[in-house]
Amino acid sequence: MPRLLLTTHTVSSQAELDVDAELETIILADGAEFLNNGVERLLFKNGSLAARTITVVTPFQQDALDLEDRVYTVAAGDTIIAGPFSRAVYSQTGNKVYIDVSGEDVDAVVFK
């Protein structure tokens, strides 16, 4: 199946984003993606009983060398915020950023 396209939410100056209402579950086998303008941030919530690894794929190359993917570890029950993600480093075709997860029960929301 295709990657889950995460919706980007705009946060007002009063931070009126209802995170729990906007979370989307990333499917282990498919991963997720979002449109990247270089200002978006990701909130990851790990609802499992084990730590999860979240990989933000980097297609960037310099002098035929690949830049390593960005990897985050989220402890069981924890929430982290990651980003922003430079368009030059993280954007795939169509200015999308690809996200892979190591297990089930990882929810995400994209905001700017």
N, CA, C and O atoms as a MOPAC input file, in Angstrom:
PM7 MOZYME 1SCF
protein

 N      0.83900 1    -1.18600 1     0.00000 1
 C      0.00000 1     0.00000 1     0.00000 1
 C      0.88000 1     1.24400 1     0.00000 1
 O      2.04600 1     1.18400 1     0.39000 1
 N      0.32800 1     2.36400 1    -0.43400 1
 C      1.10600 1     3.60500 1    -0.40500 1
 C      1.28800 1     4.11900 1     1.02200 1
 O      0.56800 1     3.73700 1     1.94500 1
 N      2.26300 1     4.98600 1     1.16200 1
 C      2.48600 1     5.63300 1     2.45600 1
 C      1.25800 1     6.47100 1     2.83900 1
 O      0.54900 1     6.99700 1     1.98100 1
 N      1.03400 1     6.57500 1     4.14400 1
 C     -0.03100 1     7.42600 1     4.66200 1
 C      0.39000 1     8.88100 1     4.49400 1
 O      1.44100 1     9.28000 1     4.99600 1
 N     -0.41100 1     9.67400 1     3.80000 1
 C     -0.13200 1    11.10300 1     3.64800 1
 C     -0.69400 1    11.82400 1     4.85900 1
 O     -1.90900 1    11.93800 1     5.01500 1
 N      0.20000 1    12.31200 1     5.72000 1
 C     -0.21500 1    13.02200 1     6.93200 1
 C     -0.66300 1    14.43500 1     6.58000 1
 O     -0.04000 1    15.10300 1     5.75500 1
 N     -1.72200 1    14.87700 1     7.19500 1
 C     -2.24600 1    16.22000 1     6.99700 1
 C     -1.42400 1    17.20400 1     7.81400 1
 O     -1.09500 1    16.93400 1     8.96900 1
 N     -1.08800 1    18.35200 1     7.21500 1
 C     -0.35600 1    19.38500 1     7.93700 1
 C     -1.35200 1    20.36200 1     8.54900 1
 O     -2.24400 1    20.86600 1     7.86600 1
 N     -1.19000 1    20.62300 1     9.84000 1
 C     -2.07100 1    21.52600 1    10.57400 1
 C     -1.32400 1    22.80600 1    10.90000 1
 O     -0.13500 1    22.77700 1    11.21700 1
 N     -2.02100 1    23.92500 1    10.82100 1
 C     -1.43700 1    25.21400 1    11.17100 1
 C     -1.80900 1    25.54500 1    12.60400 1
 O     -2.98100 1    25.51400 1    12.98100 1
 N     -0.79800 1    25.86300 1    13.39700 1
 C     -1.01100 1    26.21000 1    14.80200 1
 C     -1.05500 1    27.73000 1    14.90600 1
 O     -0.15800 1    28.41800 1    14.42100 1
 N     -2.09100 1    28.24400 1    15.53500 1
 C     -2.21600 1    29.68400 1    15.70500 1
 C     -1.25200 1    30.16500 1    16.79000 1
 O     -0.58500 1    29.36600 1    17.44600 1
 N     -1.19500 1    31.45100 1    16.95900 1
 C     -0.32700 1    32.01500 1    17.99200 1
 C     -0.75100 1    31.59100 1    19.38900 1
 O      0.04500 1    31.66400 1    20.32600 1
 N     -1.99900 1    31.14700 1    19.53900 1
 C     -2.47500 1    30.66400 1    20.84000 1
 C     -2.35600 1    29.14400 1    20.96000 1
 O     -2.85800 1    28.55800 1    21.91900 1
 N     -1.68900 1    28.49800 1    19.98600 1
 C     -1.46600 1    27.05000 1    19.99400 1
 C     -2.76500 1    26.28100 1    20.17400 1
 O     -2.93000 1    25.52700 1    21.13200 1
 N     -3.68300 1    26.48400 1    19.23700 1
 C     -5.01400 1    25.89400 1    19.33200 1
 C     -5.14000 1    24.54200 1    18.64000 1
 O     -6.22500 1    24.20800 1    18.16200 1
 N     -4.08300 1    23.76300 1    18.56900 1
 C     -4.14800 1    22.45100 1    17.93700 1
 C     -4.51900 1    21.40300 1    18.97400 1
 O     -3.82500 1    21.24500 1    19.97900 1
 N     -5.60900 1    20.68800 1    18.73400 1
 C     -6.01300 1    19.58900 1    19.60700 1
 C     -5.26400 1    18.34900 1    19.12600 1
 O     -5.74600 1    17.62300 1    18.25800 1
 N     -4.09100 1    18.11400 1    19.69200 1
 C     -3.19500 1    17.06500 1    19.23200 1
 C     -3.87000 1    15.70700 1    19.21700 1
 O     -3.77600 1    14.99300 1    18.21900 1
 N     -4.54500 1    15.32900 1    20.28600 1
 C     -5.15200 1    14.00500 1    20.34400 1
 C     -6.20200 1    13.80800 1    19.25300 1
 O     -6.36900 1    12.69700 1    18.74900 1
 N     -6.90200 1    14.86100 1    18.88900 1
 C     -7.92000 1    14.75500 1    17.84100 1
 C     -7.30000 1    14.64300 1    16.45900 1
 O     -7.93500 1    14.10600 1    15.55100 1
 N     -6.08900 1    15.12700 1    16.27200 1
 C     -5.45800 1    15.17800 1    14.95600 1
 C     -4.46000 1    14.05300 1    14.69800 1
 O     -3.98400 1    13.91700 1    13.57000 1
 N     -4.12800 1    13.24500 1    15.69700 1
 C     -3.14300 1    12.18300 1    15.52700 1
 C     -3.59100 1    11.18200 1    14.47200 1
 O     -4.76900 1    10.83200 1    14.39200 1
 N     -2.63700 1    10.72400 1    13.66100 1
 C     -2.89300 1     9.69400 1    12.66900 1
 C     -1.93500 1     8.53900 1    12.94000 1
 O     -0.76700 1     8.76600 1    13.25800 1
 N     -2.41500 1     7.30800 1    12.81900 1
 C     -1.59500 1     6.13900 1    13.10200 1
 C     -0.76300 1     5.77000 1    11.87700 1
 O     -1.29300 1     5.61800 1    10.77600 1
 N      0.54500 1     5.62900 1    12.08300 1
 C      1.44300 1     5.21300 1    11.00600 1
 C      1.43700 1     3.69400 1    10.94000 1
 O      1.69800 1     3.02500 1    11.93900 1
 N      1.14400 1     3.15400 1     9.77400 1
 C      1.11100 1     1.71200 1     9.56300 1
 C      2.54500 1     1.21700 1     9.37300 1
 O      3.28500 1     1.73900 1     8.53900 1
 N      2.92600 1     0.21500 1    10.14800 1
 C      4.29500 1    -0.31200 1    10.13300 1
 C      4.76100 1    -0.65000 1     8.72900 1
 O      5.85000 1    -0.23100 1     8.33500 1
 N      3.97500 1    -1.39300 1     7.96000 1
 C      4.41500 1    -1.87400 1     6.65200 1
 C      4.50900 1    -0.76800 1     5.60300 1
 O      5.27000 1    -0.89800 1     4.64500 1
 N      3.75200 1     0.31800 1     5.76600 1
 C      3.66200 1     1.33400 1     4.73100 1
 C      4.42800 1     2.61200 1     5.02300 1
 O      4.88800 1     3.27300 1     4.09200 1
 N      4.57600 1     2.97700 1     6.27700 1
 C      5.18700 1     4.24200 1     6.61500 1
 C      4.24500 1     5.40100 1     6.34800 1
 O      3.05300 1     5.21200 1     6.10900 1
 N      4.80100 1     6.60400 1     6.39300 1
 C      3.99700 1     7.80500 1     6.18300 1
 C      4.82900 1     8.83600 1     5.42800 1
 O      6.03100 1     8.66500 1     5.22600 1
 N      4.16500 1     9.90000 1     5.02000 1
 C      4.82500 1    10.99700 1     4.33000 1
 C      4.03700 1    12.27200 1     4.59200 1
 O      2.86300 1    12.23200 1     4.96000 1
 N      4.71300 1    13.41400 1     4.39500 1
 C      4.01400 1    14.69500 1     4.47700 1
 C      4.66600 1    15.66800 1     3.51700 1
 O      5.83700 1    15.52000 1     3.17000 1
 N      3.90500 1    16.66300 1     3.09000 1
 C      4.43000 1    17.70700 1     2.21500 1
 C      5.32400 1    18.62100 1     3.03600 1
 O      4.94100 1    19.08700 1     4.10900 1
 N      6.52100 1    18.87200 1     2.51600 1
 C      7.53400 1    19.59600 1     3.28000 1
 C      7.83200 1    20.96100 1     2.67600 1
 O      8.23800 1    21.06900 1     1.51900 1
 N      7.62400 1    21.99700 1     3.47500 1
 C      8.02400 1    23.35200 1     3.10000 1
 C      9.23500 1    23.81200 1     3.89900 1
 O      9.68700 1    24.94700 1     3.74700 1
 N      9.76200 1    22.93800 1     4.74800 1
 C     10.93900 1    23.25800 1     5.53700 1
 C     10.63500 1    23.86400 1     6.88900 1
 O     11.55900 1    24.17700 1     7.64000 1
 N      9.35200 1    24.04200 1     7.22600 1
 C      8.98800 1    24.62800 1     8.51500 1
 C      8.15500 1    23.69200 1     9.38300 1
 O      7.89600 1    23.98700 1    10.55000 1
 N      7.73800 1    22.57200 1     8.81700 1
 C      6.87000 1    21.64400 1     9.53700 1
 C      7.63200 1    20.92100 1    10.64000 1
 O      8.83300 1    20.66800 1    10.54500 1
 N      6.88300 1    20.60100 1    11.68800 1
 C      7.39500 1    19.78100 1    12.78800 1
 C      6.46700 1    18.59100 1    12.94400 1
 O      5.30600 1    18.62300 1    12.53500 1
 N      6.99800 1    17.55700 1    13.53800 1
 C      6.22900 1    16.32800 1    13.76700 1
 C      6.12100 1    16.06700 1    15.25000 1
 O      7.08800 1    16.23800 1    15.99200 1
 N      4.94700 1    15.65500 1    15.68000 1
 C      4.75800 1    15.16600 1    17.03600 1
 C      4.48900 1    13.67300 1    16.90500 1
 O      3.56000 1    13.25800 1    16.21100 1
 N      5.31100 1    12.86800 1    17.57700 1
 C      5.13700 1    11.41700 1    17.58200 1
 C      4.71500 1    10.98300 1    18.97300 1
 O      5.28800 1    11.41600 1    19.97300 1
 N      3.70700 1    10.12500 1    19.02700 1
 C      3.22100 1     9.59200 1    20.29300 1
 C      3.29200 1     8.07100 1    20.21500 1
 O      2.68000 1     7.45600 1    19.34200 1
 N      4.04700 1     7.46800 1    21.13700 1
 C      4.21800 1     6.01900 1    21.17300 1
 C      3.23200 1     5.42600 1    22.16800 1
 O      3.39300 1     5.58000 1    23.37900 1
 N      2.21600 1     4.75200 1    21.65500 1
 C      1.19300 1     4.16400 1    22.51200 1
 C      1.46500 1     2.72000 1    22.87700 1
 O      0.60100 1     2.05400 1    23.44700 1
 N      2.64700 1     2.22500 1    22.55900 1
 C      2.94900 1     0.81700 1    22.82300 1
 C      3.64500 1     0.65100 1    24.17600 1
 O      3.94700 1     1.62700 1    24.86300 1
 N      3.88900 1    -0.59400 1    24.53400 1
 C      4.58900 1    -0.92400 1    25.77800 1
 C      6.08100 1    -1.10000 1    25.56500 1
 O      6.79300 1    -1.50900 1    26.48200 1
 N      6.56300 1    -0.79500 1    24.36500 1
 C      7.98900 1    -0.91900 1    24.05100 1
 C      8.45500 1     0.33700 1    23.31800 1
 O      7.64800 1     1.05000 1    22.72100 1
 N      9.76100 1     0.60300 1    23.36900 1
 C     10.31800 1     1.74100 1    22.64100 1
 C     10.13400 1     1.52700 1    21.14300 1
 O     10.11200 1     0.39000 1    20.67300 1
 N     10.00300 1     2.60700 1    20.40300 1
 C      9.87600 1     2.55300 1    18.95300 1
 C     10.92700 1     3.45500 1    18.32400 1
 O     11.27700 1     4.50400 1    18.86600 1
 N     11.42000 1     3.02900 1    17.17600 1
 C     12.36400 1     3.82200 1    16.39600 1
 C     11.61500 1     4.44000 1    15.22700 1
 O     10.87900 1     3.75900 1    14.51300 1
 N     11.81200 1     5.73000 1    15.04600 1
 C     11.19500 1     6.45200 1    13.94200 1
 C     12.32300 1     6.96300 1    13.06200 1
 O     13.24700 1     7.62700 1    13.53200 1
 N     12.23300 1     6.64000 1    11.77200 1
 C     13.27300 1     7.02700 1    10.82700 1
 C     12.71200 1     8.02600 1     9.84200 1
 O     11.70200 1     7.76800 1     9.18800 1
 N     13.37600 1     9.18200 1     9.73700 1
 C     13.04300 1    10.17600 1     8.72000 1
 C     14.09300 1     9.98700 1     7.62800 1
 O     15.28200 1    10.22300 1     7.84300 1
 N     13.63400 1     9.55900 1     6.46000 1
 C     14.53000 1     9.15800 1     5.38300 1
 C     15.14900 1    10.38300 1     4.72000 1
 O     14.45300 1    11.34700 1     4.40000 1
 N     16.46400 1    10.33600 1     4.51800 1
 C     17.18000 1    11.44100 1     3.87300 1
 C     17.73100 1    10.98300 1     2.52200 1
 O     18.61700 1    10.13000 1     2.47500 1
 N     17.21300 1    11.54200 1     1.42100 1
 C     17.72300 1    11.18600 1     0.10200 1
 C     18.95600 1    11.98800 1    -0.30600 1
 O     19.48000 1    11.79400 1    -1.40300 1
 N     19.42300 1    12.88400 1     0.55800 1
 C     20.49400 1    13.82000 1     0.22600 1
 C     21.81700 1    13.09900 1    -0.03600 1
 O     22.20100 1    12.17900 1     0.68600 1
 N     22.50000 1    13.54500 1    -1.09500 1
 C     23.84200 1    13.04800 1    -1.40800 1
 C     24.76500 1    14.22500 1    -1.66200 1
 O     24.35000 1    15.25800 1    -2.18800 1
 N     26.02500 1    14.05400 1    -1.27900 1
 C     27.06800 1    15.04700 1    -1.54800 1
 C     28.30000 1    14.27800 1    -1.98500 1
 O     28.76700 1    13.39700 1    -1.26300 1
 N     28.83100 1    14.59600 1    -3.14900 1
 C     30.00300 1    13.90000 1    -3.68400 1
 C     29.80900 1    12.38700 1    -3.66400 1
 O     30.71300 1    11.64300 1    -3.28300 1
 N     28.62400 1    11.93800 1    -4.07500 1
 C     28.25300 1    10.51900 1    -4.15200 1
 C     28.21300 1     9.82500 1    -2.79500 1
 O     28.23600 1     8.59600 1    -2.72800 1
 N     28.15400 1    10.59500 1    -1.72200 1
 C     28.02600 1    10.03000 1    -0.37900 1
 C     26.61000 1    10.28700 1     0.12500 1
 O     26.08300 1    11.39100 1    -0.00900 1
 N     26.00400 1     9.25900 1     0.70300 1
 C     24.65600 1     9.39200 1     1.24900 1
 C     24.69600 1     9.93700 1     2.66500 1
 O     25.50900 1     9.50400 1     3.48100 1
 N     23.82200 1    10.88300 1     2.95300 1
 C     23.65500 1    11.35600 1     4.31900 1
 C     22.80500 1    10.33900 1     5.06500 1
 O     21.79400 1     9.87500 1     4.53700 1
 N     23.19700 1     9.98600 1     6.27600 1
 C     22.44400 1     8.99900 1     7.04700 1
 C     21.04700 1     9.51800 1     7.37700 1
 O     20.83600 1    10.71800 1     7.55300 1
 N     20.09500 1     8.57900 1     7.45500 1
 C     18.72800 1     8.92400 1     7.84300 1
 C     18.71700 1     9.47400 1     9.26700 1
 O     19.59000 1     9.15300 1    10.07400 1
 N     17.72200 1    10.30000 1     9.56400 1
 C     17.54200 1    10.84300 1    10.91500 1
 C     16.72200 1     9.83800 1    11.71100 1
 O     15.62600 1     9.46700 1    11.29300 1
 N     17.23900 1     9.39500 1    12.85200 1
 C     16.57400 1     8.36300 1    13.64400 1
 C     16.24800 1     8.90200 1    15.03000 1
 O     17.09400 1     9.49900 1    15.69500 1
 N     15.01000 1     8.68300 1    15.45200 1
 C     14.54600 1     9.07300 1    16.78100 1
 C     14.08400 1     7.82200 1    17.51500 1
 O     13.48800 1     6.93100 1    16.90900 1
 N     14.35100 1     7.74800 1    18.80000 1
 C     13.82100 1     6.67100 1    19.62800 1
 C     12.81600 1     7.27300 1    20.59000 1
 O     13.10300 1     8.24800 1    21.28400 1
 N     11.62700 1     6.67400 1    20.62100 1
 C     10.56000 1     7.14800 1    21.49900 1
 C     10.26600 1     6.04000 1    22.49800 1
 O      9.84500 1     4.94700 1    22.11800 1
 N     10.48600 1     6.32300 1    23.76500 1
 C     10.24000 1     5.32900 1    24.81900 1
 C      8.76000 1     4.99000 1    24.88500 1
 O      7.91400 1     5.74900 1    24.41200 1
 N      8.45900 1     3.84600 1    25.47500 1
 C      7.07400 1     3.40000 1    25.62800 1
 C      6.25000 1     4.47900 1    26.32400 1
 O      6.63100 1     4.97100 1    27.38700 1
 N      5.12300 1     4.84300 1    25.72300 1
 C      4.22200 1     5.81900 1    26.31100 1
 C      4.64800 1     7.26200 1    26.18200 1
 O      3.92700 1     8.14900 1    26.64000 1
 N      5.80100 1     7.53700 1    25.57200 1
 C      6.30800 1     8.90600 1    25.47800 1
 C      5.86200 1     9.60500 1    24.19200 1
 O      5.35800 1     8.98400 1    23.25700 1
 N      6.07100 1    10.91700 1    24.18900 1
 C      5.77800 1    11.77100 1    23.04500 1
 C      6.99300 1    12.64000 1    22.79100 1
 O      7.60200 1    13.14900 1    23.73200 1
 N      7.35700 1    12.81700 1    21.50400 1
 C      8.46100 1    13.72200 1    21.15200 1
 C      8.00500 1    14.63800 1    20.01500 1
 O      7.03900 1    14.35500 1    19.30700 1
 N      8.73800 1    15.74900 1    19.86900 1
 C      8.55000 1    16.64600 1    18.73500 1
 C      9.85800 1    16.67900 1    17.96800 1
 O     10.93100 1    16.80400 1    18.55700 1
 N      9.76000 1    16.56500 1    16.64000 1
 C     10.94500 1    16.54900 1    15.78100 1
 C     10.77600 1    17.56800 1    14.65800 1
 O      9.65800 1    17.93800 1    14.29800 1
 N     11.91100 1    18.01600 1    14.11100 1
 C     11.88500 1    18.94200 1    12.98000 1
 C     12.27400 1    20.33800 1    13.41100 1
 O     12.58300 1    20.56100 1    14.58200 1
 N     12.26400 1    21.26800 1    12.50000 1
 C     11.83100 1    21.16900 1    11.11500 1
 C     12.83900 1    20.39700 1    10.25800 1
 O     13.92800 1    20.05600 1    10.71900 1
 N     12.45800 1    20.12700 1     8.99900 1
 C     13.23900 1    19.29800 1     8.10000 1
 C     13.57400 1    20.08800 1     6.84100 1
 O     12.68700 1    20.44600 1     6.06700 1
 N     14.85400 1    20.35400 1     6.64500 1
 C     15.32100 1    21.11600 1     5.48700 1
 C     14.85600 1    20.46200 1     4.19300 1
 O     14.97300 1    19.24700 1     4.02800 1
 N     14.33200 1    21.26000 1     3.28400 1
 C     13.88400 1    20.71900 1     1.99700 1
 C     15.05400 1    20.13400 1     1.21700 1
 O     14.90000 1    19.11200 1     0.54800 1
 N     16.21500 1    20.76500 1     1.29400 1
 C     17.37500 1    20.28800 1     0.54200 1
 C     17.85200 1    18.92000 1     1.01700 1
 O     18.42300 1    18.15700 1     0.23800 1
 N     17.62400 1    18.61100 1     2.27600 1
 C     18.12700 1    17.36200 1     2.85900 1
 C     17.06800 1    16.26800 1     2.88100 1
 O     17.37700 1    15.11900 1     2.56700 1
 N     15.84300 1    16.58700 1     3.23900 1
 C     14.83700 1    15.56700 1     3.52200 1
 C     13.78700 1    15.35600 1     2.43600 1
 O     13.13200 1    14.31400 1     2.43200 1
 N     13.60400 1    16.28700 1     1.52600 1
 C     12.50700 1    16.17500 1     0.56500 1
 C     12.77900 1    15.13900 1    -0.51300 1
 O     13.83200 1    15.13000 1    -1.15000 1
 N     11.78800 1    14.26000 1    -0.69900 1
 C     11.78100 1    13.28200 1    -1.77800 1
 C     11.07400 1    13.93000 1    -2.97400 1
 O     10.82100 1    15.13500 1    -2.96300 1
 N     10.76200 1    13.15300 1    -3.98600 1
 C     10.00100 1    13.63900 1    -5.13600 1
 C      8.69400 1    14.26600 1    -4.65800 1
 O      7.99900 1    13.70700 1    -3.80900 1
 N      8.37300 1    15.42200 1    -5.20800 1
 C      7.13300 1    16.10400 1    -4.82900 1
 C      7.21700 1    16.80500 1    -3.48700 1
 O      6.18500 1    17.11200 1    -2.89000 1
 N      8.43200 1    17.06800 1    -2.99400 1
 C      8.65100 1    17.75000 1    -1.71100 1
 C      8.02100 1    17.01900 1    -0.53400 1
 O      7.53300 1    17.65300 1     0.40200 1
 N      8.03000 1    15.69800 1    -0.57300 1
 C      7.50200 1    14.90400 1     0.53100 1
 C      8.64000 1    14.35600 1     1.37500 1
 O      9.71600 1    14.03700 1     0.87000 1
 N      8.37900 1    14.25400 1     2.67000 1
 C      9.32100 1    13.62800 1     3.60000 1
 C      8.75200 1    12.25600 1     3.94900 1
 O      7.56200 1    12.12400 1     4.23600 1
 N      9.62000 1    11.22500 1     3.92200 1
 C      9.20500 1     9.85300 1     4.21900 1
 C      9.55100 1     9.50200 1     5.65600 1
 O     10.62900 1     9.83600 1     6.14900 1
 N      8.61700 1     8.81900 1     6.32700 1
 C      8.77500 1     8.40400 1     7.71700 1
 C      8.52300 1     6.90400 1     7.80800 1
 O      7.52300 1     6.40500 1     7.29300 1
 N      9.43200 1     6.18800 1     8.46400 1
 C      9.26200 1     4.76600 1     8.72800 1
 C      9.28100 1     4.54600 1    10.23300 1
 O      9.94100 1     5.28500 1    10.96400 1
 N      8.55500 1     3.52900 1    10.69800 1
 C      8.50600 1     3.21200 1    12.12800 1
 C      8.88100 1     1.75300 1    12.34000 1
 O      8.73400 1     0.92600 1    11.44000 1
 N      9.37100 1     1.44300 1    13.54500 1
 C      9.85200 1     0.09400 1    13.84400 1
 C      8.78600 1    -0.82800 1    14.41100 1
 O      9.04400 1    -2.01600 1    14.60100 1
 N      7.60900 1    -0.31600 1    14.68200 1
 C      6.56600 1    -1.14900 1    15.26700 1
 C      5.22300 1    -0.45600 1    15.22800 1
 O      5.09700 1     0.65700 1    14.71800 1
 N      4.22700 1    -1.11900 1    15.76900 1
 C      2.85700 1    -0.60100 1    15.78500 1
 C      2.66300 1     0.44800 1    16.88400 1
 O      3.54900 1     0.68500 1    17.70500 1
 N      1.49200 1     1.05900 1    16.87500 1
 C      1.05700 1     1.99900 1    17.90900 1
 C      1.85700 1     3.29400 1    17.95400 1
 O      2.04800 1     3.86400 1    19.02800 1
 N      2.32800 1     3.76700 1    16.79700 1
 C      2.96800 1     5.07400 1    16.71800 1
 C      2.01000 1     6.00200 1    15.97600 1
 O      1.63000 1     5.74000 1    14.83500 1
 N      1.62800 1     7.08800 1    16.64100 1
 C      0.74600 1     8.09000 1    16.06300 1
 C      1.55400 1     9.35400 1    15.80500 1
 O      2.53900 1     9.62600 1    16.49000 1
 N      1.12000 1    10.12900 1    14.79900 1
 C      1.85100 1    11.34600 1    14.44900 1
 C      0.89300 1    12.43900 1    14.05200 1
 O     -0.23200 1    12.18100 1    13.62400 1
 N      1.35900 1    13.67100 1    14.20200 1
 C      0.66000 1    14.83200 1    13.65500 1
 C      1.73900 1    15.77900 1    13.13700 1
 O      2.78600 1    15.95000 1    13.76100 1
 N      1.46500 1    16.39100 1    11.98600 1
 C      2.36300 1    17.37800 1    11.37900 1
 C      1.75700 1    18.74900 1    11.62300 1
 O      0.56100 1    18.95800 1    11.42200 1
 N      2.60100 1    19.68500 1    12.06300 1
 C      2.08900 1    21.03700 1    12.29900 1
 C      3.13200 1    22.07000 1    11.91700 1
 O      4.33000 1    21.79200 1    11.86900 1
 N      2.63700 1    23.27500 1    11.64600 1
 C      3.53100 1    24.40600 1    11.36800 1
 C      2.93900 1    25.64800 1    11.96600 1
 O      3.52400 1    26.72600 1    11.85400 1

